[in-house]
Amino acid sequence: MSQFFSAAKRLPALLLPRHHLSTSALSTSSSLPDGATPATAASGLPFLNCRRRKKLRKKLQSPRVAPIQRDAVRRLPDFEAVVRLDAALRFISRTKCYLSRLPGHCIPLADAGKLHRELGFPRGRKVSRFAARHPLLLHLPRLPPDSKPLLAFTPLMDSLIAEELVLMDAMESTRVTTVRKLLMMSAGRRIPLAKLHHCRLLFGLSDDFRDRVHKYPDYFRVAVDPKDGRHVLELVEWDPALAVSALERDFVPDEARVRRTFKFPIRHGKALPLQEDDERRLNSLTTLPLVSPYSDCSGLQPWTVEAEKYRVGVIHEFLSLTLEKRAWIHHIVEFKEEFNLTKHTYPMLLKQPRAFYLAGTEMNWAVFLKDAYREDGTLIEKDPQVLFNEKLQHYALTESESGEGVS
């Protein structure tokens, strides 16, 4: 009996009322308490009464918590950890973007508490508690001393913002090339500027990129869509030198690697008895040739193997153009009209487990380009902006100037 009570005490804080639970972003989802994962939460089911057991089981089956990789054997913990780290830094990332556009890089604390969506903290929570997690980057000064507190950058954060602006200017030509390649892949060679601005962090674009495009009239043209009045960015001139995908550059010289990485199975009748090796050889016949994401797909039938090759190539090239060779699904869906993607993107990606890895939950999951990562979940080649982001993350996860960090 004593063992039962000692085991019950070791349960995560699942028995507490909801208002006692903190919502650390390091947890798998905001639906679970700090440090709790679906696995540890499920281990507490036998110790709960029937009502709470039913409630917890329903919560564990929620798309907010249920992993997108349903097969536990195929889950890669290092890639899942990258997704959890993104969630942990959501507040500081959004706050940096928001405050950096304000004069003085500060905002009254009372006003900041109303901007839960813009600053990236749960609604109804105190923004001061989240700011206290990043003491090297954020503080709550009173200017003058008898006034109401502000949410502001520390001098260290101000210096990091200035450093990033210099980096943005240095990498501008590279970002222009990235946008040109995106336009060359898109249908009609045009993309709404609002979509590029929404995904600017994904490609390392500056906040004022919509203004900077006017510096390149030989590459871009800004027009107004007569259908909805949106400003769209159009490609002025096609550059054949840029119409070479990462697949063509890295994979085509090694056909065996392509056959190992991609799989486009073809349907065959059940009456055709095939051994596993024979079926693999039959499927490999449809792997090559690949379809370039820069080719004209207007003549492809939607459900053919060639159309699927094209969509796989588009997503592969899209991820290769990102800073960290990965993207959240809502970033990919943002360009579904431009890239002719269908509602079957998820099952299509599942059929290419050697090329892509899906991490996160069913409600919000990310796609990784596996060839760009080592087995431990670190990037093989890092953009200068990625190196800067890692330095910012180090300061964000450090609790004090002495260097004590969160584990």
N, C-alpha and C positions, 0 to 999 in steps of 0.2 A: 504493500500500500504506500509506503514511503517513496518507493521508486516512482509510483504513479504521480504523486504530487510534485516530486522533483522534476519529472518530465514536463508536467503541465506548466511549471514556472519558466521552463526554457522556451516556451512557445513565443513566436513573435507577437507584437502588440496588436493581435487581431481581435482580442476580446474587449478592447477599449472602445468606448463610443467614438463616433467619427470625429467629434470636435477635439478629441484628445490626440488624434493622429496627425503627425506632421507629414508634409508632402515633399520629401526630398526628391529632387530630380534624378538622383542616382538610382532610385528604385526603378523597377521595370515599368511601372505606370503610376499615375497619380491616384489610381484606385486602391493601391496597396500602401502600407506604411513604410517608413524609412527602412531601407536595407532588406525588405521582404521581397522575395521573388515568388512566382506562382508555385515553384516546387516547395519552398519552405512554408508557404501559406497552406498548401495542400496537406503537408505533414501534420498540421494542427487539426484537421477535420475530425479525427476520432475522439478528440477531447472536448468537442463542442456539443451543445444540446442540439436537438433535431432542428429547431427553428434557425439557429445561427449557422448550423452546418449547411442547411439549404441555401441560406443567403450567401454564404461564402462560396459555395460551389457555383452558384449562379454568377457571382462576381468573377470567379476564375475562368468561366467560360465566356466572359464578355470579350468582344473584339478589342477592347482597350488593353487587355491583359494577355489574351491567347496569342502565343507566338505564331508568326507567319510560317516558320519552319515546324510543321507538325511532327515530323519524324525527329525525335530527340537524338538519334544516332547521327544524323546529318548536320546537326547544329555545330557551328564553329564558335566557341566561347569568345575568342579574341575579336571576331567581327561583331558579335553581340555587345561586347564591352565598348566598342567604338560608338555604337548607337546610344548606349546608356550615357556615355560621356557627353554626347551631343545634348541629351536631355538635361544633364547636370549643368551645362553651360548656356542653356537657352536664355535665362534671365540676363546674364552679363552680356551675351551677344546682342540681344535686342535692345538692351539699355544703352549699350555703346553706340549702336546705329541711331537710336532716337536722340540721345543727348548730344551727340556730335554735331547734329544739325541745328541745335539751339544756341542762341547767343550766350556766351559765358559757360556753356556746357553744364547748365544746372536748371533745375525746375523745383518749384515749391513742393515739399513733401506731400502736402494735402492733395495737390493736383496729380502727383505721381501715383497716389493710391487709386485714382480713378482710371488709370491707363493700364489695366492688367493685360489687355491684349497687346498693346504696343510694347510694353516692357517685359512681357513674357513670364508673368507670375499668375498663380491661380486666383480667380475672382474671389473676393471676400477675405483675402489674406493681407497682412500688413507688409507693405513694400519695404519697410525699414528692416524687417527680419531677413529678407533676401539680400538687402544691401550689406547687412552685417556679415554675410558669408564671404564677402570679397573686400576686406578692409584695405588692401593695397590699391584697389582700383576705385572704390566708391566710399564717400563719407557723407555725413549729414551736418554741414556747417550752419552757423547762424550769423548772417551778415545783415545788419549789425548784431551784436551779441543778444540783444533783447528781442530780436525778430523771430519769426517762425522759421523752423529748420528747412533746409534745402536738400535735395538729392543732387549731388554734384560729383564730378570727377576729382580724383586726387591729383597732385602734381605729377605723379608717376604715370597715371592714365593719360594726362594731357600730353606728356612727352611721347607716349606710345602712339597717340592719335597723330601727332606731328610726324613721327617716323613712318606711319602707314601712308600718310599723304605723299611723302617723298617716294615711297615704294610704288604707289599707284602711278605716279608720273613716270617713273622709270620703266614700268611694265606696260605702258599704254599701247605701244605698238604691238605687243604680243596679244593683248586683249582685243585689239582691233582685228587681228587675224582670226581670233576665235569667233568673233561675231560674224565675220565674212563667211567662215565655214558653216556656221549655223544657218545663215541666209541661203547659202548654196544648197544645203540639204532640204530646206523648207519648200513646201508647195507654193508656187508663184514667186519664189525668191523674196518673200516679205514676211516680217514678223512684227506684231504690235509692240511698240516701245514699252507699254506697260508690262508685258510679259517678261521682257528682258530686264526691266527694273526690278520686278518681283524676284527674279532668280539671279540677281546681280552677284550675290555672295557666292553662288555656286560656281561662277566663272571668273570671279575676281574683278568684276567691273566696279568702277567707282560710283558713288552716289550721284554724281553729276554727269554720268555717261551720256544721258539724253541730250545734254548740252555739248558734250565733247564731239559727238558724231558730226556736228556741223563743220568741224575742222577738216573733215575728210570727204569733200564733195566728189572725189574720183572713185570713192568706194560706196558711199551711202547717199540715199536720198530720203528725206522725211516727207511723207504724204499723208493725206487725210482719207480714211476709208469712207467712201460715200454711203455705205450701208449703215454704219453705226457711229460715224464721226470720230473714231479712234485714230490716233496718230500711229502710223506704221512705218517701220524702217525697211526700205527697199534696197536691193542690191543693184548697183549701177552697172558693174561690168563683171563678167564671169572670168575667173582666173583658173585655167587648167592646172597650173602648178599646185593649187590648193585642193583640187578635187581628187586627192589621194587620201584614202581613209587609213586609219591605224591598222586595220585588218590587212589591207593591201601592202602596207609598208612593212609590217612585222611578220605576218602569217603566210602570205602567198609564197615567199621563197622556201617555206618549209611546209609542204603539203601534208606531210604526216602529222604535223602538229595541229593543222586545221582539222583533220579527220578525228583526232583525239579530242579536240576541244568542243566541236559542234556536232550536233546530232539532229538530223531531219528525217525521222522515220517515215516510211511510206506504208500505207495500208495494203495488206494482202489477205487473201481469203483464208479462212480457217482450214480449208482442205489442203493448203500448201504446207506440208510438214517441213519445218526448218529447224535446224539445230541452232544453238545460240551463236556460234561462230558464223554460220551461214547468214543468219538474220543481221548480224553486225556488218558483214560485207555488203549485203543488199542495201542496208541503210546508208552505208558510206558512199554508195554510188550517187546519192542525191546531195551529198555535202558540197561537192565542187561541181561547177564553179560557183563561188559566192556572188551575190548581187551587191554592187557598190551602192552605198547610201546616197551618193551624189548622182545616181542615174535617174532617168525619168521613169517614174513608177505608174504613170497614168494608164499604160496599156496592160498592167498586170491584173489578173483576176484575183479578187480578194482572198480566196481560200486555197490558192495554189501554193506549192512548195516554194516557188520563186517569190511570191509575195511575202511569205513568212521569212525567207532569207533576207529580203529587203528590210523588213521591220526589225529583225534581229540585228542586222548591220547598222541600222539607224540608231538603235539604242546603244549598241557597242560604241559607235562613233560619238554619240552624245555624251556618254560617260567618259570617254577618253579626252573630251574637251573640257571637262570639269577640273577644278583644282585638285580634288582629292579622289578622283576616279570613282565617285559614287554619287548617288542622288536619291532623295526621297521620292516616293512614288508620286506625290502631288506635284513635284517639279516636272516629272516626265509627262504626267497627264496634262500639265499646263500647255504643252505643245502638241497635243494629240491631233488637232486640225492641221497644223503645219507639217507634221511628220506622218500623217495618214495612219495613225495608230488605231487599233480597234479595242473593243471591250475585252478581248481575249488576251490582253498583254500579260496578265499574271500566269495563266497556264502556258503561254508561249515561253516565258522566262524559266518556268519550272522544268521545261524540257531541255534546257541548256545549263545543267548544274556545274559543268566544268568551266563555263565562261562567266556565269553570273552567280552571285550568292545573295539571297534575300534574308535580311535581318530585321528584327523589330517585331511589332505586333500586327495583328490583322487589320487594325484601324490605321496604323501609321508605320509603314515599313520602307526600308531603304534597299537599293540595288547596288551591289559592289561589283566592280570589274576585277575578277579574281586574279588575272594575270598581272595587274598593277600592284598587287600586295604580296608580301611574304606570308609565310604560314602563321606568324605571330601577329598578323593584323596590322603591320606597319607598311607604309608606302615605300615602294622601291625607289622611285624618283619623286623628289619633293620640290614643288614650285616655291619661289621665294616668299610668296604670300602664305603658303602653308607653314613655312618655318616661322614667319611672324605670328601666325595664329597659334602655333605651339608655344611660343614664348608668352603670348597673352594668356593662354590656358594655364601655364605654370604659375603666373601671378594670380590668376583667378582662383586657383585651388590652394594657394598659400594663405594660411590663416593669420600670419603676422610677419613683421619685417625680419624676424629671427630666422625665417625659413621653414617654420613648422607648417606642414601641409596636411590636407585631409587624406585619409587612406582610402 
